[in-house]
Amino acid sequence: MEANEALVALLQKSHAQAVAGQTLTMDEVERFMHDKVYELTHPMDTYCVAEPL
């Protein structure tokens, strides 16, 4: 799939979701991005997670 075709497909899907009322608030987007950045920058150590503090 060409880059332009992928962009068009993404925009069509996004438009269809918006028309169907499946939208997100900016707070939800910011929370998701914050959580995703945290996941990517702070990998969990399974040993530490399993041990009580």
Distance bins in CASP14 RR format, pairs under 12 A and 6 or more apart:
PFRMAT RR
TARGET T0000
AUTHOR 0000-0000-0000
RMODE 2
METHOD distances of the structure
MODEL  1
1 7 0 0 0 0 1 0 0 0 0 0 0
1 8 0 0 0 0 1 0 0 0 0 0 0
1 9 1 0 0 1 0 0 0 0 0 0 0
1 10 0 0 0 0 0 1 0 0 0 0 0
2 8 0 0 0 0 1 0 0 0 0 0 0
2 9 0 0 0 0 0 1 0 0 0 0 0
3 9 0 0 0 0 0 1 0 0 0 0 0
3 10 0 0 0 0 0 1 0 0 0 0 0
4 10 0 0 0 0 0 1 0 0 0 0 0
4 11 0 0 0 0 0 1 0 0 0 0 0
5 11 0 0 0 0 0 1 0 0 0 0 0
5 12 0 0 0 0 0 1 0 0 0 0 0
6 12 0 0 0 0 0 1 0 0 0 0 0
6 13 0 0 0 0 0 1 0 0 0 0 0
7 13 0 0 0 0 0 1 0 0 0 0 0
7 14 0 0 0 0 0 1 0 0 0 0 0
8 14 0 0 0 0 0 1 0 0 0 0 0
8 15 0 0 0 0 0 1 0 0 0 0 0
9 15 0 0 0 0 0 1 0 0 0 0 0
9 16 0 0 0 0 0 1 0 0 0 0 0
10 16 0 0 0 0 0 1 0 0 0 0 0
10 17 0 0 0 0 0 1 0 0 0 0 0
11 17 0 0 0 0 0 1 0 0 0 0 0
11 18 0 0 0 0 0 1 0 0 0 0 0
12 18 0 0 0 0 0 1 0 0 0 0 0
12 19 0 0 0 0 0 1 0 0 0 0 0
13 19 0 0 0 0 0 1 0 0 0 0 0
13 20 0 0 0 0 0 1 0 0 0 0 0
13 22 0 0 0 0 0 1 0 0 0 0 0
14 20 0 0 0 0 0 1 0 0 0 0 0
14 21 0 0 0 0 0 1 0 0 0 0 0
14 22 0 0 0 0 1 0 0 0 0 0 0
14 23 0 0 0 0 1 0 0 0 0 0 0
14 24 0 0 0 0 0 1 0 0 0 0 0
15 21 0 0 0 0 0 1 0 0 0 0 0
15 22 0 0 0 0 0 1 0 0 0 0 0
15 23 0 0 0 0 0 1 0 0 0 0 0
16 22 0 0 0 0 1 0 0 0 0 0 0
16 23 0 0 0 0 0 1 0 0 0 0 0
17 23 1 0 0 1 0 0 0 0 0 0 0
17 24 0 0 0 0 1 0 0 0 0 0 0
18 24 0 0 0 0 1 0 0 0 0 0 0
22 28 0 0 0 0 0 1 0 0 0 0 0
23 29 0 0 0 0 0 1 0 0 0 0 0
24 30 0 0 0 0 1 0 0 0 0 0 0
24 31 0 0 0 0 1 0 0 0 0 0 0
24 32 1 0 0 1 0 0 0 0 0 0 0
24 33 0 0 0 0 0 1 0 0 0 0 0
25 31 0 0 0 0 1 0 0 0 0 0 0
25 32 0 0 0 0 0 1 0 0 0 0 0
26 32 0 0 0 0 0 1 0 0 0 0 0
26 33 0 0 0 0 0 1 0 0 0 0 0
27 33 0 0 0 0 0 1 0 0 0 0 0
27 34 0 0 0 0 0 1 0 0 0 0 0
28 34 0 0 0 0 0 1 0 0 0 0 0
28 35 0 0 0 0 0 1 0 0 0 0 0
29 35 0 0 0 0 0 1 0 0 0 0 0
29 36 0 0 0 0 0 1 0 0 0 0 0
30 36 0 0 0 0 0 1 0 0 0 0 0
30 37 0 0 0 0 0 1 0 0 0 0 0
31 37 0 0 0 0 0 1 0 0 0 0 0
31 38 0 0 0 0 0 1 0 0 0 0 0
32 38 0 0 0 0 0 1 0 0 0 0 0
32 39 0 0 0 0 0 1 0 0 0 0 0
33 39 0 0 0 0 0 1 0 0 0 0 0
33 40 0 0 0 0 0 1 0 0 0 0 0
34 40 0 0 0 0 0 1 0 0 0 0 0
34 41 0 0 0 0 0 1 0 0 0 0 0
34 42 0 0 0 0 0 1 0 0 0 0 0
35 41 0 0 0 0 0 1 0 0 0 0 0
35 42 0 0 0 0 0 1 0 0 0 0 0
36 42 0 0 0 0 0 1 0 0 0 0 0
38 44 0 0 0 0 0 1 0 0 0 0 0
42 48 0 0 0 0 0 1 0 0 0 0 0
42 49 0 0 0 0 0 1 0 0 0 0 0
43 49 0 0 0 0 0 1 0 0 0 0 0
44 50 0 0 0 0 0 1 0 0 0 0 0
45 51 0 0 0 0 1 0 0 0 0 0 0
END
